[in-house]
Amino acid sequence: HLANLALMVGSVSSVKQPSSLASSLDQLMAVAEEYNSMMHGIVRGVCEAMHGFYEQGPLKQKERVQEKAEKDYSGDFLKVVDIIRSSAVFHSFHDLSRAIVALNKPGVVQVVRLK
């Protein structure tokens, strides 16, 4: 089941924020702050509709985004895609799979990592 879920998510190696989103880390952090509530509303609604428990996390701190960009992405801050963070717990693979499919519909969000 986990292998099938990983296939639904796809490869995350090339995932990157669009360059039109921000030209600096400060701008990227401002955009994350601006869209934080909307993103949580979308993801919470889908997760809860699929019988999941949703927990909103804090925004990743600017210092940690910079550190991750330098360590993992040769300084490219646009490759840090987990600034708005949350957790969802599902009690069945069926519900988790349904949530991933619903979230990955065009125009919703893109799931890039499962833990």
Secondary structure, DSSP 4 states (H G I P E B T S, - for coil): -HHHHHHHH---TT----TTT-SSHHHHHHHHHHHHHHHHHHHHHHHHHTT-EEEE-PPPPHHHHHHHHHHHHTT-GGG---SS-EEEE-SSHHHHHHHHHHHTSTTS-------
